[in-house]
Amino acid sequence: MSKPLICLCLTAPTVKQDLTLIERYRKYIDLCELRVDLLDDDERLIIRDFPSQANIPCILTIRRTVDGGKFSEGEAARSMLFARALAFASEDSSKNFAYVDFEEDFHISSLEDAAMAYGTKIIRSFHDMENPVPSIAEKLKSMHSSHFEIPKIAFMPHSLKDVSEMYREMQQFKDSDQIVCAMGGIGLPSRILAEKFHSYLSYTSPADLELSLSDIGQIDPKTIEEVYNFHEIDEDTALFGITGFPLKYTSSPNMQNAFLRKENINAVYIPFKAEKAGEAFEFAETLDIKGFSVTIPHKEDIIKHLQKTDRKVSEIGACNTVINENGVWAGYNTDCTGFAKALLEFTGLKNLKKKKVAIIGAGGAAKAIAYAIKEIGGKACIFNRTLPKAKMLAEKFGFEYASLGFESIEILREYSQIIVQTTSMGMGSTEESNANNDPIWFYDFSGEEMLYDIVYKPAVTPIMARAEKSGCKVENGLTMLQYQGEEQFRLFKTAL
């Protein structure tokens, strides 16, 4: 099998816009897919000359609605469009479509003969937009009927377990050409790791929201190449990653892959979205992942899957870093180290002696932060909506605790010298502060507080904007991410 290619799906409504997209991403891509079904009706009539205009190998695709496309006019009309696009083939093959995508149940002998006569390879595709394919290996074997055709299977996984199973089955196809991909956010690893999944190519789409196919899991060509080093991945590339759910916002791949590039290490760090911690471990074991970061909501549940933990994990009760140490899964916590360094830098203090700190939340991140505050001499009060959870965490470190609401305003004021927001509230929110994105929306800042919010996307969260407007000194969690990430990277290198 040849090295996997990056294919740009052209999703604009006009040919001119599609050609502009090719120029924008040309340095990253190996070929493009002209999605005729996404073109305006009149634009579909001028597709024959597209390959010569694009000056890059092109796939001709007219995707039906049943297969996730937009073409609904019937098979007769679709056949006519295929014929128009393949007609009058040039002796210069670069001016013809290099590939044409026919579905498994679409067989028009005249079109198939024309494609083969003109040197256009047929991609024979099968899509399930809602479910996984029960046995990919058997399905692929049945589709590998001709060396003139490249079989393609794309499906929607229900869980990361489906992607693990896909990887296992694809190890039978190291020496043949096929296209496979698990769609959606859960399936992203199959796109980034096309080399490991033995896929002929990986589909990408523009970063523009209105043109992106991110709903089926596609990322843009620049990201897959510059962040994940797609073309550099080979059989010997070591794997690291981050797991969590829904894992919608994370800068860890950018940071960790930059560290790997800087030290010229043949490895890649990928996100793998797992609703259950056990699925993350199965995936890591199946793909021989050397180590991974752990984020919301698995920092506590992950511990029961470990064979070894460091002192910090044992005392905190939360783990954010897992390393495969010669077959033994070991857990570490670098959140506390990163937070302590970031908070002291933010406050300009050497320690927190004589300082009272309000910790908002009592989850996995709050546990690491409570540990760090105790270590650097601070006194704290844990505020949480579920009071028993706040009580349990507070008693562990000799802190106070209170409910998170109007009834605790006076206690919050008492501990308001430094407020540390540890929940996910405000993540991705660009709205003004409200009860849904600001955990202490009921509290009026005096301007004397220092607010540290561990959320870093957006750069200014609703609670930060409100505090800053009142004159408070504020900071997001990017510095904490950076410092704990540096410590994680040090641990990751020990697994190589």
C-alpha positions in Angstrom: 0.0 0.0 0.0 1.2 3.5 -0.8 1.5 6.3 1.7 -1.9 7.8 2.5 -2.9 11.0 0.7 -4.7 14.1 1.9 -7.9 14.8 -0.1 -9.7 18.1 0.1 -13.5 17.8 -0.3 -14.7 20.8 -2.3 -17.9 22.0 -0.7 -18.5 25.4 -2.3 -21.6 26.1 -4.4 -19.6 27.2 -7.5 -16.6 25.9 -9.5 -14.8 29.3 -9.1 -15.1 29.1 -5.3 -13.9 25.4 -5.3 -10.8 26.4 -7.4 -10.1 29.2 -4.8 -10.2 26.5 -2.0 -7.7 24.4 -3.9 -5.3 27.4 -4.1 -5.7 28.1 -0.4 -4.8 24.5 0.6 -2.6 23.4 -2.3 0.6 23.1 -0.2 -1.1 20.6 2.1 -3.2 18.4 -0.2 -2.4 15.6 -2.7 -5.8 15.5 -4.5 -9.3 16.9 -4.3 -12.8 15.6 -4.4 -15.3 17.6 -6.5 -18.6 17.3 -4.7 -20.9 17.9 -7.7 -24.0 17.3 -5.5 -23.0 20.5 -3.5 -22.7 22.7 -6.6 -25.5 25.0 -7.7 -27.6 23.4 -10.5 -26.2 25.5 -13.3 -22.6 24.9 -12.1 -23.1 21.2 -12.4 -23.1 21.7 -16.2 -19.5 23.0 -16.4 -17.7 20.3 -14.5 -16.0 18.5 -17.5 -13.0 20.9 -17.6 -12.5 21.0 -13.8 -9.4 18.7 -13.6 -7.5 20.9 -16.1 -8.4 24.0 -14.1 -7.6 22.4 -10.8 -4.2 21.1 -11.9 -4.3 18.4 -9.2 -5.7 14.9 -9.3 -9.5 15.0 -8.8 -12.2 12.6 -7.6 -15.6 13.0 -9.3 -18.3 12.5 -6.7 -22.1 13.0 -7.0 -23.3 11.9 -3.6 -26.9 10.8 -3.0 -28.9 12.0 0.0 -29.1 8.4 1.3 -25.3 8.4 1.5 -25.0 11.7 3.2 -24.9 13.9 0.1 -27.3 16.4 -1.5 -28.2 14.9 -4.8 -31.9 14.0 -4.9 -32.9 14.2 -8.5 -32.8 10.4 -9.2 -30.3 8.0 -10.7 -31.1 8.8 -14.4 -30.1 12.5 -13.9 -27.1 11.5 -11.8 -25.9 9.0 -14.6 -26.2 11.8 -17.1 -24.0 14.1 -15.0 -21.4 11.3 -14.6 -21.4 10.8 -18.4 -21.0 14.6 -19.0 -18.1 14.8 -16.7 -16.3 11.7 -18.1 -17.0 12.4 -21.8 -14.5 13.6 -24.4 -11.5 12.3 -22.5 -8.2 13.9 -23.2 -5.0 12.0 -24.2 -3.4 14.0 -21.4 -4.7 12.1 -18.3 -4.1 15.1 -16.0 -7.0 16.8 -17.8 -9.4 14.0 -16.9 -10.8 13.0 -13.5 -8.3 10.7 -11.9 -11.0 8.9 -9.8 -14.8 8.6 -9.9 -16.8 7.5 -6.9 -19.5 5.0 -7.6 -21.5 3.5 -4.7 -21.5 -0.3 -4.2 -25.0 -0.6 -5.6 -24.5 1.7 -8.6 -23.5 -0.3 -11.7 -23.8 1.4 -15.1 -21.6 -0.7 -17.4 -21.1 2.1 -19.9 -19.8 4.5 -17.2 -17.6 1.8 -15.7 -16.2 1.0 -19.1 -15.6 4.6 -20.0 -13.8 5.2 -16.7 -11.5 2.2 -17.2 -10.8 3.1 -20.8 -9.8 6.6 -19.9 -7.6 5.5 -17.0 -10.0 6.9 -14.3 -9.9 4.7 -11.2 -13.2 3.7 -9.7 -13.7 4.2 -5.9 -16.4 1.7 -5.0 -18.0 3.2 -1.9 -20.3 2.0 0.9 -21.7 4.4 3.5 -23.6 3.9 6.7 -24.4 7.4 8.1 -25.9 6.1 11.3 -24.3 2.8 12.4 -20.9 0.9 12.4 -20.3 -1.8 9.9 -20.5 -5.2 11.8 -17.5 -6.8 10.0 -15.3 -4.4 8.0 -12.9 -7.1 7.1 -15.5 -9.3 5.5 -17.1 -6.3 3.8 -13.8 -5.2 2.4 -12.9 -8.6 1.1 -16.2 -8.8 -0.8 -15.5 -5.4 -2.3 -11.9 -6.2 -3.3 -13.1 -7.9 -6.5 -11.0 -5.9 -9.0 -7.7 -4.2 -9.1 -9.3 -1.5 -11.1 -11.4 -0.4 -8.1 -10.5 1.0 -4.7 -13.1 -0.1 -2.1 -14.3 2.5 0.4 -16.1 2.1 3.6 -17.3 5.0 5.8 -19.5 4.5 8.8 -20.8 6.3 11.9 -19.4 4.7 15.1 -21.5 4.6 18.2 -18.5 4.6 20.6 -14.7 4.5 20.6 -15.0 0.7 20.9 -16.2 0.6 17.3 -13.0 2.5 16.2 -10.8 0.1 18.2 -12.5 -2.9 16.4 -12.0 -1.1 13.1 -8.3 -0.8 13.8 -8.0 -4.5 14.7 -9.7 -5.6 11.5 -7.8 -3.3 9.3 -4.5 -4.9 10.2 -5.4 -7.6 7.6 -5.1 -5.1 4.8 -1.5 -3.8 5.0 -0.7 -4.7 1.4 -3.8 -3.5 -0.5 -5.4 -0.2 -1.4 -8.7 0.8 0.3 -10.3 3.8 1.9 -11.8 3.5 5.4 -13.0 6.0 7.8 -15.0 6.2 11.0 -17.1 9.4 10.8 -18.0 12.0 13.5 -15.9 13.2 16.4 -15.4 9.7 17.7 -13.9 8.6 14.4 -11.3 11.4 14.1 -8.4 9.1 15.0 -9.1 7.0 11.8 -8.6 10.2 9.7 -5.4 11.4 11.4 -4.0 7.9 11.5 -4.8 6.8 8.0 -1.3 5.2 7.8 -2.1 3.0 10.9 -5.6 2.2 9.6 -4.2 1.3 6.2 -6.4 3.8 4.3 -5.5 5.1 0.9 -6.4 8.6 1.7 -8.0 10.8 4.4 -10.8 13.3 3.5 -10.6 16.8 4.8 -12.7 19.9 4.2 -12.3 23.7 4.5 -12.0 25.3 7.9 -14.8 27.8 7.1 -17.8 27.0 9.1 -20.2 27.3 6.2 -18.1 25.0 4.0 -16.8 22.5 6.6 -17.9 19.0 6.9 -17.0 18.9 10.6 -20.4 17.3 11.4 -19.1 14.1 9.9 -15.7 14.5 11.5 -13.6 16.1 8.8 -10.9 18.6 9.8 -9.1 21.0 7.5 -5.9 20.1 5.5 -3.8 22.7 7.3 -4.6 21.3 10.7 -4.2 17.6 9.8 -0.8 18.4 8.3 0.6 21.2 10.5 -0.7 20.0 13.9 -0.7 16.2 13.3 2.2 15.8 10.8 0.0 13.6 8.6 2.5 13.0 5.9 5.3 12.1 8.4 3.3 9.3 10.2 4.7 5.9 9.4 4.7 2.4 10.9 7.2 3.4 13.5 5.4 6.5 14.7 4.7 6.3 18.4 1.3 7.4 19.6 0.2 9.6 22.5 -3.1 11.4 23.0 -5.8 12.9 25.1 -9.2 11.4 26.1 -12.3 12.8 27.6 -15.9 13.6 26.7 -17.2 15.5 24.8 -13.6 16.7 24.2 -14.8 19.6 22.2 -12.2 22.2 23.2 -8.6 21.2 23.7 -5.3 22.9 22.8 -3.3 19.9 24.0 -2.7 18.4 20.5 -1.2 21.7 19.3 1.1 22.0 22.3 2.2 18.4 22.6 2.8 17.9 18.9 4.9 21.1 18.9 7.0 19.6 21.7 7.5 16.4 19.7 8.5 18.4 16.6 10.9 20.5 18.5 12.7 17.5 19.8 12.5 15.6 16.5 10.6 12.7 18.0 8.8 10.4 15.6 5.5 10.4 17.5 2.0 12.1 17.2 -0.5 13.1 19.9 -4.1 12.7 18.9 -7.5 13.3 20.6 -9.6 10.2 21.2 -13.1 10.9 22.4 -14.4 8.3 24.9 -17.7 8.4 26.8 -16.4 5.8 29.2 -12.9 5.6 30.7 -12.7 1.8 29.9 -13.2 2.5 26.2 -10.2 4.9 26.3 -8.0 2.1 27.8 -9.2 -0.5 25.3 -8.4 2.0 22.5 -5.0 2.8 24.0 -4.1 -0.9 24.3 -5.3 -1.8 20.8 -3.3 1.0 19.1 -0.3 0.6 21.5 -0.6 4.2 22.8 2.4 5.0 25.0 0.7 7.6 27.1 -2.3 9.9 27.2 -3.8 13.0 28.9 -7.1 12.7 30.7 -9.6 15.5 30.9 -13.3 16.0 31.9 -15.1 13.8 33.0 -12.6 10.9 33.4 -10.0 12.2 35.9 -11.5 10.3 38.8 -13.0 7.2 37.1 -9.7 6.6 35.2 -8.0 5.6 38.5 -9.7 2.2 38.8 -8.2 1.1 35.5 -4.6 1.9 36.6 -2.1 -0.6 38.1 0.1 2.1 39.6 -0.3 5.7 40.8 2.1 8.3 42.1 1.6 10.0 45.5 -0.2 13.0 44.1 -2.9 10.9 42.4 -3.4 8.9 45.6 -3.8 12.0 47.7 -5.7 14.0 45.2 -8.0 11.3 44.0 -7.7 12.5 40.4 -5.4 11.6 37.5 -4.7 13.6 34.4 -1.7 11.7 32.9 -1.5 8.0 32.1 1.8 6.3 31.0 2.3 2.8 29.7 5.4 1.7 31.7 6.5 -1.6 30.2 2.9 -2.9 30.1 1.9 -1.4 33.4 -0.6 1.5 33.3 0.7 4.2 35.7 -1.2 7.4 36.6 0.2 10.8 37.5 -1.2 14.3 38.2 0.5 17.2 36.6 -2.5 19.6 37.0 -1.5 20.5 40.6 2.1 21.3 39.5 1.0 23.4 36.6 -1.7 25.2 38.6 0.6 26.1 41.5 3.2 27.6 39.2 0.6 29.5 37.1 -1.3 30.8 40.2 1.8 32.1 41.9 3.0 33.7 38.7 -0.5 35.3 38.3 -0.7 36.7 41.8 3.0 37.7 42.1 3.3 35.8 45.4 5.9 33.3 46.6 3.2 31.4 48.5 -0.4 31.7 49.7 0.2 32.1 53.4 -2.5 34.3 55.0 -4.5 34.2 51.8 -8.1 32.9 51.6 -9.1 31.2 48.4 -12.5 30.3 47.0 -12.5 27.1 44.9 -15.5 27.0 42.7 -16.4 23.3 41.9 -15.4 20.0 43.4 -14.6 17.8 40.4 -11.3 16.3 39.2 -9.7 19.6 38.5 -10.8 21.1 41.8 -9.2 18.2 43.6 -5.8 18.9 42.0 -6.2 22.6 42.7 -7.1 22.1 46.3 -4.0 19.9 46.8 -1.9 22.7 45.2 -3.4 25.4 47.4 -2.7 23.4 50.5 0.9 22.7 49.4 1.6 26.4 48.8 0.1 27.5 52.2 -3.4 28.8 51.3 -6.6 28.4 53.2 -9.6 27.6 51.1 -13.4 27.1 51.0 -14.9 24.6 48.4 -18.1 25.9 46.9 -20.2 23.3 45.0 -23.8 22.8 44.1 -23.7 19.3 45.5 -22.8 20.0 49.1 -21.7 16.4 50.1 -19.2 16.5 47.3 -17.8 19.8 48.5 -17.7 18.5 52.1 -15.8 15.4 51.1 -13.1 17.4 49.2 -12.8 20.1 51.9 -12.4 17.6 54.7 -9.6 15.8 52.8 -7.5 19.0 52.9 -8.8 20.6 56.1 -10.7 23.3 54.2 -14.1 24.9 54.7 -17.0 24.1 52.4 -20.3 25.7 51.3 -23.1 25.4 48.8 -22.8 27.3 45.5 -25.6 29.8 45.6 -27.1 33.0 47.1 -27.1 31.5 50.5 -23.3 31.4 50.6 -22.5 35.0 49.4 -21.1 36.1 52.8 -18.8 33.0 53.0 -17.8 33.7 49.4 -16.9 37.3 50.2 -14.8 36.1 53.1 -12.8 33.8 50.8 -12.7 36.1 47.8 -9.1 37.4 47.9 -8.4 34.7 45.2 -11.2 33.0 43.4 -10.4 29.9 41.3 -13.1 28.8 38.9 -12.5 25.0 38.2 -15.8 24.0 36.4 -16.4 23.7 32.7 -19.0 26.5 32.8 -18.2 29.2 30.3 -16.3 26.9 28.0 -17.0 27.9 24.4 -19.4 30.6 25.5 -19.3 34.1 24.0 -22.5 35.3 25.6 -22.6 37.8 28.5 -22.5 36.3 32.0 -25.6 34.3 33.0 -26.6 31.4 35.2 -25.7 28.9 32.5 -22.1 30.1 31.8 -21.0 31.8 35.1 -21.0 29.6 38.2 -21.1 32.6 40.6 -23.4 34.9 38.5 -25.1 35.9 41.7 -21.9 37.4 43.2 -21.0 41.1 42.7 -17.3 41.6 42.3 -15.8 44.5 44.3 -12.8 44.9 42.1 -10.4 43.7 44.8 -10.6 40.0 43.9 -8.2 38.1 41.8 -9.9 35.6 39.5 -8.2 32.6 37.9 -10.5 30.6 35.6 -9.0 27.3 34.4 -11.1 27.5 31.2 -9.1 29.0 28.3 -11.5 28.9 25.4 -12.7 31.5 24.9 -9.7 33.5 26.1 -12.0 35.8 28.1 -14.9 33.7 29.7 -18.1 35.4 30.8 -17.1 35.3 34.5 -13.7 36.8 33.5 -15.3 39.6 31.5 -17.7 40.5 34.4 -14.8 40.5 37.0 -12.5 42.5 34.7 -15.2 45.1 34.2 -15.4 45.5 38.0 -11.7 46.2 38.1 -10.5 42.7 39.1 -7.2 41.1 38.0 -8.1 38.1 35.9 -6.4 35.2 34.1 -7.5 32.2 32.1 -6.2 28.6 32.3 -3.8 28.7 29.4 -0.7 29.2 31.6 -1.8 26.2 33.7 -2.3 24.1 30.6 1.2 25.1 29.4 3.0 24.3 32.6 1.2 21.0 33.3 1.7 20.1 29.6 5.4 20.6 30.0 5.4 18.2 32.9 3.2 15.7 30.9 5.7 15.8 28.0 8.5 15.0 30.4 6.5 11.9 31.5 5.6 11.0 27.9 9.3 10.8 26.9 9.9 8.2 29.6 7.6 5.8 27.7 9.6 5.9 24.5 
